Amino acid sequence: MGVSTDAMIYFGVELGDEHDLWEKAEELWEHPEIDLQTHCSSDYPVWFVCIKKSFHLARRGYPVFFEDELKTSKEVEEEWSIKLMDFLREHDLMKYVENPKCQWTLASNWS
């Protein structure tokens, strides 16, 4: 049958696979609106920042169904993008960003 992984969808920006982000992560996880997470795998983490309320996780074998959770307006996404970019600048994370475009992302994680 193959290997299945956890799926996640979020509005955010990818930071890459910088290993020194683990140290920063501990201080940043307490933010009320923005989250620092990883996808890919626990052995090869790829970091991203996202708006907490946009983050949804589907564990292996457990589908997640959406009603209105993913419906946003252009204005909301612009507001979220500003918050994310301000957060990245404030915490000196812009140096990790290759593509500064905030967007909806569907990713997986093999943990």
Backbone bond lengths (Angstrom), bond angles and torsions (degrees), N, CA, C in turn:
res aa  C-N    CA-C-N  psi(-1)  N-CA   C-N-CA  omega(-1)  CA-C   N-CA-C  phi
1 M - - - 1.428 - - 1.516 112.07 -
2 G 1.291 121.67 -32.66 1.460 121.66 179.93 1.516 111.91 106.28
3 V 1.291 115.00 -175.11 1.455 121.87 -177.72 1.522 109.32 -105.71
4 S 1.319 116.03 135.59 1.462 118.80 175.31 1.523 108.78 -109.99
5 T 1.311 115.77 156.02 1.460 120.97 -179.06 1.518 109.03 -131.42
6 D 1.324 115.97 167.62 1.453 120.77 174.24 1.526 108.77 -75.88
7 A 1.323 116.27 142.40 1.465 121.04 178.20 1.518 108.83 -107.97
8 M 1.322 115.35 148.08 1.461 120.12 177.28 1.518 109.30 -142.92
9 I 1.320 113.98 147.39 1.456 120.19 174.82 1.533 106.61 -130.56
10 Y 1.331 115.85 141.13 1.461 120.16 -176.73 1.519 110.56 -160.39
11 F 1.336 115.25 160.30 1.452 121.38 172.39 1.520 106.58 -104.66
12 G 1.336 115.93 114.65 1.454 118.81 -176.82 1.513 112.72 -173.48
13 V 1.333 114.09 -156.49 1.461 121.07 -178.77 1.529 107.98 -142.46
14 E 1.331 115.41 140.10 1.461 121.44 -178.08 1.522 111.51 -82.94
15 L 1.329 115.47 140.70 1.462 121.11 179.26 1.520 112.80 -104.88
16 G 1.304 118.86 -21.38 1.458 121.07 179.70 1.512 112.76 104.90
17 D 1.311 115.53 -162.04 1.465 120.68 -171.79 1.525 113.19 -109.61
18 E 1.303 116.90 33.62 1.464 121.05 -179.44 1.519 110.74 -69.23
19 H 1.320 117.09 121.48 1.462 120.85 -176.39 1.526 112.90 -73.49
20 D 1.314 118.54 -23.52 1.466 119.41 -179.34 1.533 112.33 -75.49
21 L 1.323 117.38 -0.98 1.458 119.74 176.61 1.527 112.34 -73.51
22 W 1.329 118.23 -18.63 1.464 120.58 177.72 1.526 110.36 -57.05
23 E 1.332 116.47 -40.54 1.466 120.19 -179.51 1.528 111.22 -65.41
24 K 1.316 116.40 -41.78 1.467 121.12 179.62 1.528 110.96 -68.63
25 A 1.318 115.26 -32.73 1.464 119.83 -174.13 1.519 112.82 -57.46
26 E 1.300 117.45 -40.39 1.459 120.20 -177.05 1.518 112.49 -59.95
27 E 1.322 117.67 -40.79 1.462 119.84 179.75 1.524 112.34 -76.98
28 L 1.326 118.06 -24.17 1.464 121.30 -174.80 1.521 113.78 -90.63
29 W 1.320 117.65 -17.11 1.470 119.84 -177.38 1.519 113.39 -66.60
30 E 1.299 118.21 -12.41 1.457 121.49 -177.29 1.526 113.43 -89.65
31 H 1.316 118.70 0.23 1.464 121.32 -178.13 1.538 109.47 -65.30
32 P 1.334 118.37 137.41 1.471 120.37 -176.38 1.534 115.30 -70.63
33 E 1.332 118.28 -26.44 1.470 119.98 -175.03 1.519 114.87 -118.36
34 I 1.331 117.32 -20.37 1.463 120.79 -172.62 1.513 109.31 -120.55
35 D 1.331 114.86 140.75 1.454 120.26 -177.11 1.521 110.31 -123.74
36 L 1.299 116.09 146.96 1.466 124.00 174.25 1.524 106.13 -110.79
37 Q 1.332 116.16 119.28 1.461 122.47 -174.73 1.527 109.94 -133.77
38 T 1.331 115.15 175.54 1.463 120.66 173.27 1.522 110.24 -129.00
39 H 1.324 114.97 153.61 1.467 121.49 168.82 1.517 107.25 -131.76
40 C 1.274 118.95 -174.92 1.464 127.72 -177.90 1.527 109.12 89.61
41 S 1.344 118.43 -87.28 1.468 120.77 177.19 1.521 109.33 -159.41
42 S 1.330 115.51 164.95 1.466 118.56 178.42 1.527 111.03 -71.36
43 D 1.337 117.11 -24.58 1.468 120.82 177.42 1.528 112.34 -81.09
44 Y 1.321 117.13 -27.77 1.462 122.04 -178.89 1.530 108.51 -135.55
45 P 1.336 117.63 73.03 1.462 119.97 -175.63 1.522 113.13 -73.04
46 V 1.309 115.34 139.59 1.459 122.62 172.52 1.528 105.59 -114.80
47 W 1.316 116.19 119.52 1.457 122.43 -173.86 1.523 112.41 -83.98
48 F 1.340 115.13 149.98 1.456 121.18 171.94 1.524 108.74 -151.16
49 V 1.323 115.71 156.44 1.461 121.37 170.68 1.518 106.77 -111.80
50 C 1.335 114.93 144.35 1.460 118.98 -178.70 1.523 110.22 -148.26
51 I 1.304 114.22 165.35 1.455 121.35 172.36 1.526 106.35 -76.26
52 K 1.327 116.96 124.52 1.465 121.20 -174.69 1.526 113.04 -53.54
53 K 1.331 116.86 -45.37 1.467 117.44 -175.41 1.534 112.79 -72.93
54 S 1.326 118.46 -8.73 1.469 120.67 176.61 1.527 111.90 -90.53
55 F 1.329 117.46 -12.68 1.466 121.81 -174.29 1.530 110.85 -81.36
56 H 1.330 115.45 125.04 1.466 121.74 176.95 1.523 108.05 -133.32
57 L 1.324 115.67 137.32 1.458 122.36 -176.63 1.518 109.77 -122.58
58 A 1.323 116.48 133.98 1.459 122.24 174.09 1.526 107.55 -116.44
59 R 1.315 116.40 111.65 1.465 120.86 179.77 1.517 109.93 -73.65
60 R 1.306 115.76 156.93 1.465 121.85 -179.95 1.519 111.79 -48.11
61 G 1.313 115.44 124.60 1.452 120.84 175.31 1.514 115.65 79.25
62 Y 1.340 117.92 1.34 1.458 121.50 -179.00 1.525 109.51 -123.70
63 P 1.327 117.28 95.64 1.464 119.59 -178.45 1.525 111.63 -66.77
64 V 1.299 115.05 152.72 1.466 122.81 176.22 1.523 107.03 -117.69
65 F 1.300 116.38 131.39 1.453 121.52 -179.40 1.521 109.19 -110.18
66 F 1.318 116.47 138.19 1.456 122.03 -176.49 1.515 110.59 -111.35
67 E 1.302 114.89 140.60 1.464 121.09 172.26 1.523 106.74 -101.61
68 D 1.334 116.23 -81.94 1.461 121.28 -177.83 1.528 112.38 -117.88
69 E 1.335 117.69 2.83 1.459 120.48 -173.68 1.525 114.07 -58.99
70 L 1.304 118.88 -30.86 1.459 121.62 -176.14 1.528 112.86 -97.67
71 K 1.308 116.66 -0.97 1.462 120.01 179.19 1.523 108.85 -82.70
72 T 1.302 115.77 116.90 1.455 120.78 177.33 1.522 108.20 -133.31
73 S 1.298 115.37 165.30 1.456 120.00 176.84 1.523 108.83 -102.16
74 K 1.291 116.19 165.85 1.460 121.82 175.76 1.532 109.86 -58.52
75 E 1.320 115.89 -38.50 1.464 120.63 -179.45 1.527 111.29 -64.25
76 V 1.343 117.09 -43.17 1.470 120.97 179.07 1.526 109.84 -64.10
77 E 1.317 117.35 -44.24 1.467 120.32 179.84 1.529 111.24 -64.86
78 E 1.329 117.57 -36.03 1.471 120.39 176.01 1.523 110.65 -65.91
79 E 1.329 116.74 -42.55 1.472 121.21 177.75 1.538 110.33 -62.08
80 W 1.337 116.49 -44.87 1.461 121.13 177.95 1.529 110.75 -61.29
81 S 1.333 117.30 -42.22 1.468 121.30 -179.93 1.526 111.05 -60.88
82 I 1.325 116.53 -42.41 1.472 120.53 178.31 1.525 110.09 -62.27
83 K 1.340 117.04 -45.18 1.464 120.89 178.87 1.529 111.32 -60.32
84 L 1.321 116.21 -42.92 1.470 119.86 -179.18 1.529 111.22 -66.20
85 M 1.326 117.23 -45.06 1.465 119.95 -179.64 1.529 111.07 -65.10
86 D 1.326 117.23 -40.42 1.474 120.38 176.31 1.525 110.43 -61.22
87 F 1.320 116.40 -43.03 1.465 121.77 178.89 1.529 111.10 -61.13
88 L 1.332 116.45 -45.25 1.469 121.03 -179.60 1.529 110.97 -62.14
89 R 1.324 116.81 -42.60 1.469 120.47 178.73 1.533 111.22 -67.55
90 E 1.320 115.93 -45.48 1.467 121.08 -177.70 1.534 112.21 -60.22
91 H 1.327 116.62 -34.10 1.468 120.97 -176.75 1.530 113.19 -104.52
92 D 1.323 116.03 17.01 1.458 122.22 176.05 1.537 112.41 55.36
93 L 1.335 115.84 45.29 1.463 121.03 -179.13 1.530 112.97 -106.92
94 M 1.321 118.42 -6.00 1.468 120.71 -178.46 1.522 112.23 -60.04
95 K 1.330 117.38 -27.58 1.464 120.48 -179.49 1.535 112.34 -65.16
96 Y 1.339 117.23 -16.54 1.464 121.04 179.23 1.528 112.92 -93.61
97 V 1.322 116.83 -10.91 1.464 121.76 -173.43 1.528 110.20 -87.62
98 E 1.342 115.95 120.79 1.467 120.12 175.74 1.521 110.56 -88.92
99 N 1.334 116.67 -41.71 1.456 121.51 179.54 1.530 107.97 -121.30
100 P 1.326 118.49 104.96 1.462 120.83 -174.76 1.527 115.13 -76.58
101 K 1.320 118.22 15.49 1.460 119.95 179.50 1.529 109.71 -85.19
102 C 1.327 115.37 120.50 1.464 120.77 174.79 1.525 107.62 -79.24
103 Q 1.333 115.57 136.22 1.453 118.88 -176.15 1.523 111.14 -161.21
104 W 1.332 115.33 165.87 1.460 120.71 172.76 1.528 107.57 -70.85
105 T 1.309 116.33 135.10 1.466 121.65 -178.44 1.521 109.05 -133.97
106 L 1.322 116.14 136.28 1.457 123.38 172.41 1.519 106.42 -109.58
107 A 1.324 117.53 121.73 1.459 121.59 -176.28 1.527 109.43 -136.96
108 S 1.314 115.75 173.07 1.466 120.46 177.15 1.524 109.80 -130.91
109 N 1.315 114.22 161.56 1.453 119.98 179.33 1.516 109.87 -141.20
110 W 1.310 115.48 123.86 1.454 121.42 177.31 1.523 106.06 -104.41
111 S 1.325 115.95 98.67 1.467 118.76 -176.41 1.507 111.71 -106.73
